[in-house]
Amino acid sequence: MNPKSEHLVDLIFKKLKNYKNKKIFLEKENLNKFILSLFKES
C-alpha cells in the first residue's frame, strides 16, 4: 500500500473511532482490507 493510501486509511480509522453517537467496533486491519477490496473492484 502506498503512503497516500495508508494515510487515508488512518484518517478514516480515526474519524470512525471518534464517532460518539454510536459505538463502532473496528480494527484497523479489517478497515484496510475493506478499502483495498473497494479499489480492486473499481
Kinemage of the C-alpha trace (Angstrom):
@kinemage 1
@onewidth
@group {chain A} dominant
@subgroup {mainchain}
@vectorlist {calphas} color= white
{ca met a 1} P 0.000 0.000 0.000
{ca asn a 2} L 1.382 3.377 -0.923
{ca pro a 3} L 1.816 6.178 1.660
{ca lys a 4} L -1.222 8.153 0.430
{ca ser a 5} L -3.495 5.147 0.800
{ca glu a 6} L -2.068 4.392 4.220
{ca his a 7} L -2.696 7.978 5.291
{ca leu a 8} L -6.270 7.803 4.005
{ca val a 9} L -6.923 4.606 5.976
{ca asp a 10} L -5.509 6.274 9.098
{ca leu a 11} L -7.779 9.297 8.686
{ca ile a 12} L -10.890 7.187 8.150
{ca phe a 13} L -9.998 4.966 11.085
{ca lys a 14} L -9.524 7.933 13.434
{ca lys a 15} L -12.787 9.568 12.323
{ca leu a 16} L -14.777 6.384 12.816
{ca lys a 17} L -13.221 5.626 16.193
{ca asn a 18} L -14.050 9.134 17.427
{ca tyr a 19} L -17.677 8.952 16.293
{ca lys a 20} L -19.626 9.496 19.524
{ca asn a 21} L -23.255 8.754 18.612
{ca lys a 22} L -22.736 5.032 18.125
{ca lys a 23} L -20.267 2.546 19.388
{ca ile a 24} L -18.208 1.246 16.484
{ca phe a 25} L -16.175 -1.923 16.796
{ca leu a 26} L -13.458 -1.591 14.227
{ca glu a 27} L -9.990 -2.967 13.739
{ca lys a 28} L -7.614 -1.095 11.511
{ca glu a 29} L -6.554 -4.243 9.682
{ca asn a 30} L -10.161 -5.023 8.731
{ca leu a 31} L -10.717 -1.470 7.530
{ca asn a 32} L -7.566 -1.706 5.470
{ca lys a 33} L -8.723 -4.960 3.828
{ca phe a 34} L -12.129 -3.477 3.096
{ca ile a 35} L -10.688 -0.362 1.422
{ca leu a 36} L -8.293 -2.472 -0.637
{ca ser a 37} L -11.195 -4.629 -1.801
{ca leu a 38} L -13.011 -1.486 -2.946
{ca phe a 39} L -10.016 -0.416 -5.005
{ca lys a 40} L -9.717 -3.876 -6.593
{ca glu a 41} L -13.359 -3.890 -7.716
{ca ser a 42} L -13.128 -0.490 -9.416
